[in-house]
Amino acid sequence: MRKNIPISNNAEQLKQSQLNFALPIDYEQLDALTHKQYSHNSLLSMLNDWNRFSHFCRTKHVSPLPASITAIRLFLEKESQQRKYATLRRYSLTIGLIHRLHALSDPTNHRQIHFTLAQLRQIKKGDATQATAFTRQHLSQLTQKLEHSDSIKDLRDLIIYHLMFECALKRGQLRAVELEHLIVSGYPTIQLMVNDHQYSLTPALTQLLHKWLSFIPSHHTYLLSRIDKYENLGDTQLDDSSIYRVFRRASELLRLPKHLQFSGQSSRIGATKDLYAQGYNLKQIQDFGRWMSPVMPAQYLEKYQLSDSEQMKFRQIKSWD
């Protein structure tokens, strides 16, 4: 969803910011420009994108802000030699955003950039690789390895694997689960509320949660939290990096080759495929996973033509400069 970020009307402030953004910028500068409306990981990606583009412009002795159409086209063509289309598209979005936030016209909306991206999309068609699915078999294997451990970290990680698979959770949804979202109606039944959806958890996960709840102090808000190297339970919620490391650990425990290692999306992909194998149709899977459209579940099921056709419904028709 597009952010509604206010744009400064202070001419001197904007001019100074343009000068700053022509040089390598840091995280705090970009966070301030975007009024702290992006997540940590999104901001890191945008920071890397812009610094890469501004470095390219400095090597060509041209301005990155405002940037010329030719500079952006040459940058995208150069990066296409080693980047996937999705990355090139993200570069374009970042460049456009930085211009708009400096009250400049968006050069990526020019027809020449649209044509360049369309051409690169055709050339690189099929280069996108989907993350490895985290399957029910993977979950079973991890349960066997960790369920009898005395480590509180092993217990927490196993709960994460179960929760994200059983409820098709996004990382942000997992982070946001609070103790009050659990409905404990007597052992061994536990339900989880995710927005307005209620999920009945499996007996295996219910048993793990009852054990976990016995460790959590009463003042904690979030169900899951960070754990230090001494296995002390913190009171701050997990972040995306923590969840990434939990799934990277799963890859290591299962001895997966590097090209098949899990990502934060793996459990959501695996849940989608598992539901489909159980006989759920696309609409039911969409509802279960709380997607606003069938685009992503269709993508996860490798129904690419259907996914593309659904995406067309959400594309806005914009006038080109």
Secondary structure as UniProt FT lines:
FT   HELIX           11..21
FT   HELIX           27..33
FT   TURN            34..36
FT   HELIX           40..59
FT   TURN            60..61
FT   TURN            65..66
FT   HELIX           69..79
FT   TURN            80..82
FT   HELIX           85..100
FT   TURN            101..103
FT   HELIX           107..109
FT   HELIX           111..123
FT   TURN            124..126
FT   HELIX           136..146
FT   TURN            147..148
FT   HELIX           152..166
FT   TURN            167..168
FT   HELIX           171..176
FT   HELIX           179..181
FT   STRAND          182..184
FT   TURN            187..188
FT   STRAND          190..194
FT   TURN            195..196
FT   STRAND          197..200
FT   HELIX           203..213
FT   TURN            214..215
FT   TURN            218..219
FT   STRAND          225..227
FT   TURN            229..230
FT   STRAND          233..237
FT   HELIX           240..253
FT   TURN            254..255
FT   HELIX           258..260
FT   TURN            264..265
FT   HELIX           266..277
FT   TURN            278..279
FT   HELIX           282..288
FT   TURN            289..290
FT   HELIX           295..300
FT   TURN            301..302
FT   HELIX           304..312
FT   TURN            313..314
//
